[in-house]
Amino acid sequence: MPDTSATSRFGRAVSRLRGSRSPQADDQLAEIAPDLSDDDLRLIQTKIDEAIRPTSAPEAARARVAEIGAAYLLLSDRGKTRFFDLLAANYGVDEDAVTAALQRRAASSTDDVVLADIDAQLRLSLEPARLRLFRYFSGLDNGVKFLVDLRSDVRRLRSNPGETTPVAGRKIIDSELRELLTSWFDIGLLQLERITWATSAEVLERLIEYEAVHDITSWDHLKRRLAPDRRLYAFFHPGMPREPLIFVEVALTSGIADAIEPLIDASEPVIETGDADTAIFYSISNCQTGLAGVPLGDFLIKRVVAELGRELPHIQVLSTLSPMPGFHEWIDQQIEQNGLRTSEQSVIATIATTDEWWLRADVVAEAEPALIGLAARYLLSERDRNQRVIDPVARFHLSNGARVERLLFLANPTAVGQQRGLGMMVNYRYVPNHLDQNQAAYLNRTEVVASDHVRDLLDAAERA
């Protein structure tokens, strides 16, 4: 007897993908096991073949793809891994078709029309068959979101327990999905929206969930972040209208902020917008792990800079208040490699063995020059194997044309701030007329553009 609860779950999953349209669920797919047995795997393969064969009518193919997607949503991680391995093993490039197309090209005349036709066939044969399956999802009501989440899964499951390197097939699927999603999430298709307290509760709830830098702990907390002296902008995609892709939080202040607590404290008084002369970008959160590697943040910053210039022309300074998430780890590496001076090692040892060291005036007096000097070296001098700066937040802002403006001691003494950056933060400043040249300096010459003040700090640290 069919499992009616499984059939019901499957039907809901189909509806989730197709919106209000809920075709009769496929009884066979409704009964597959979460771990995807060998028989279930063969059934899935049969359904995929039916969906992507050239003779399938588009609407029938989309209906079949919705059922395949619904079946996938009910799989365990083991089942999903087997599904990805099926796609990798059986739905790649048709090598026979590629060979035949190359042979036709080699034997053809030099007629441009003939060559163009052969080249079109060659390009088609070079495309993995699984991409046809993926593209069908774009025609479903929630198919774009499904594919974004599918890529999130394949990234998470690239390695099995006990494996030390990603399985090649899953890694290839990850790359193919990234390329496909990059084309679907082109800047021309994205919509910039300002989020306010009047935005739908569904979207606001997701912002609370997705905030990755400074937690939003309550609705009152969120309301303060959407007050008149705050701005929150997010990118949306037409295929995911209720799902923010990435968002940035901005505080309007008088002067450049040098500590995070006043910006995120819900009890801080609201200032008049006209009294502010500075916009502080204090939190940027990527919401969709399945869009990792798809360039969204750089477009967002530039669009928000332009938007603020139009809305608030009296704002003179655009700056960030940014974490240094790799600073503490880098210091630990320097200690292991004997890369610190004796005096610096002494300071780090004192910090490590003193509870709430930032409340001890004697420790703070010793730690401040040492940590600022190390931070200057970390941001301006250290490079990875590709000659990029090693801090991920610095890479992001420098490649967008910002400059390192100020290093901030104990700007974030919270547990997270201590764990990642020993309380250090940094201001990156965006000067609209200098963005292109600063960006070129970093991307073309790996040059870190920094204020004279920060350069002086590095020079002082190197002379010490």
FENVENFEN-V966144 format. One record per backbone hydrogen bond with DSSP energy under -0.5 kcal/mol. CO is the residue of the C=O (numbers start at 1). NH is the residue of the N-H. Records with the same first field share a line. If there is no record, write none. Layout:
CO = NH  NH
//
This chain:
2 = 4
3 = 7
4 = 8
5 = 9
6 = 10
7 = 11
8 = 12
9 = 13
10 = 14
11 = 15
12 = 16
13 = 17
14 = 18
15 = 19
17 = 142
18 = 21
20 = 22
25 = 27
26 = 30
27 = 31
28 = 31
29 = 32
33 = 36
34 = 76
37 = 41
38 = 42
39 = 43
40 = 44
41 = 45
42 = 46
43 = 47
44 = 48
45 = 49
46 = 50
47 = 51
48 = 52
49 = 53
53 = 56
57 = 61
58 = 62
59 = 63
60 = 64
61 = 65
62 = 66
63 = 67
64 = 68
65 = 69
66 = 70
67 = 71
68 = 72
69 = 73
70 = 74
71 = 74
72 = 75
76 = 80
77 = 81
78 = 82
79 = 83
80 = 84
81 = 85
82 = 86
83 = 87
84 = 88
85 = 89
86 = 90
87 = 91
91 = 130
92 = 129
93 = 95
94 = 98
95 = 99
96 = 100
97 = 101
98 = 102
99 = 103
100 = 104
101 = 105
102 = 106
103 = 107
104 = 108
105 = 108
111 = 115
112 = 116
113 = 117
114 = 118
115 = 119
116 = 120
117 = 121
118 = 122
119 = 123
120 = 124
121 = 125
122 = 126
124 = 127
125 = 94
128 = 131  132
129 = 132  133
130 = 134
131 = 135
132 = 136
133 = 137
134 = 137
135 = 138
136 = 139
137 = 140
140 = 143
142 = 146
143 = 147
144 = 148
145 = 149
146 = 150
147 = 151
148 = 152
149 = 153
150 = 154
151 = 155
152 = 156
153 = 157
155 = 158
158 = 167
160 = 163
167 = 171
168 = 172
169 = 173
170 = 174
171 = 175
172 = 176
173 = 177
174 = 178
175 = 179
176 = 180
177 = 181
178 = 182
179 = 183
180 = 184
181 = 185
183 = 186
186 = 189  190
187 = 190
189 = 238
190 = 192
191 = 193  236
193 = 195  234
196 = 199
200 = 204
201 = 205
202 = 206
203 = 207
204 = 208
205 = 209
206 = 210
207 = 211
215 = 217
218 = 222
219 = 223
220 = 224
221 = 225
222 = 226
223 = 226
224 = 227
227 = 230
229 = 252
231 = 250
232 = 195
233 = 248
234 = 193
235 = 245  246
236 = 191
237 = 240
238 = 241
240 = 237  243
242 = 244
245 = 287  288
246 = 235
247 = 285
248 = 233
249 = 282  283
250 = 231
251 = 253  280
253 = 255  277  278
260 = 263  264
261 = 264  265
264 = 266
265 = 268
272 = 275  276
273 = 276
277 = 316  317
278 = 253  280
279 = 281  319
280 = 251  282
281 = 321
283 = 249
285 = 247  287
287 = 289
288 = 291
289 = 292
291 = 294
293 = 295
294 = 296
296 = 300
297 = 301
298 = 302
299 = 303
300 = 304
301 = 305
302 = 306
303 = 307
304 = 308
305 = 309
306 = 310
307 = 311
308 = 312
312 = 315
317 = 279  319
318 = 430
319 = 281
322 = 426
324 = 327
326 = 330
327 = 331
328 = 332
329 = 333
330 = 334
331 = 335
332 = 336
333 = 337
334 = 339
335 = 338
341 = 345
342 = 346
343 = 347
344 = 348
345 = 349
346 = 350
347 = 351
348 = 352
349 = 353
350 = 354
351 = 354
353 = 355
354 = 357
356 = 359
357 = 360
359 = 361
360 = 364
361 = 365
362 = 366
363 = 367
364 = 368
365 = 369
366 = 370
367 = 371
368 = 372
369 = 373
370 = 374
371 = 375
372 = 376
373 = 377
374 = 378
375 = 379
376 = 380
377 = 381  382
382 = 390
384 = 387
388 = 384
391 = 395
392 = 396
393 = 397
394 = 398
395 = 399
397 = 400  402
398 = 401
403 = 405  429
404 = 451
406 = 427
407 = 409
408 = 411  425
411 = 260  261
414 = 418
415 = 419
416 = 420
417 = 421  423
418 = 422
420 = 328
421 = 424
423 = 411  412
424 = 324
425 = 408
426 = 322  428
427 = 405  406
428 = 320
429 = 403  431
430 = 318  432
431 = 434  435
432 = 435
434 = 438
435 = 439
436 = 440
437 = 441
438 = 442
439 = 443
440 = 444  445
441 = 445  447
442 = 446
447 = 449
448 = 450
449 = 404
451 = 455
452 = 456
453 = 457
454 = 458
455 = 459
456 = 460
457 = 461
458 = 462
459 = 463
460 = 464
//
